[in-house]
Amino acid sequence: MTATLLELVIPASVSIVVACGTVIWTTQSNRRLEDIKLRNDKKESLFNSNQQLTIIVSKLNSFDMKYSVEIYRMAKELESSKDDEVKRIKLLTNLYFKFLDTDFDAAILEVQAIFEELKSEKTPGLDAFMSATKKLNELSDKILKI
């Protein structure tokens, strides 16, 4: 009877250990996949916000409006969109992409400087637009390499 009982306990114990191992492996594998999905989603959001900020700068740099009064009106209209994108970028870089934070700070400062000049009804030089656009495009490349 002891041998029969032992024959039942050993396979049952092995089955329990294998089941526990499978549960642990599956849980870790699912967590890793969820982390990858989350990071890809946040990367996409960061890229989109960066692109939107680039589009805002490009709209202000349009040749037709460069020396007209319309550029000041457009800057006022685009400022809330710019602020929303900057907030979203800061949130994402602080939470998920800390290593891009200083690069974005430099680019955002240049974008802010353009808007400050336009608020005071001065027209920023082409260099200001080109520099901001270049930094934002470089950041797009960095985001795609993540």
Secondary structure, DSSP 8 states (H G I E B T S, - for coil): -HHHHHHHHHHHHHHHHHHHHHHHHHHHHHHHHHHHHHHHHHHHHHHHHHHHHHHHHHHHT-GGGTTSTHHHHHHHHHHHHHHHHHHHHHHHHHHT-GGGHHHHHHHHHHHHHHHHHHHTT----HHHHHHHHHHHHHHHHHHHT-
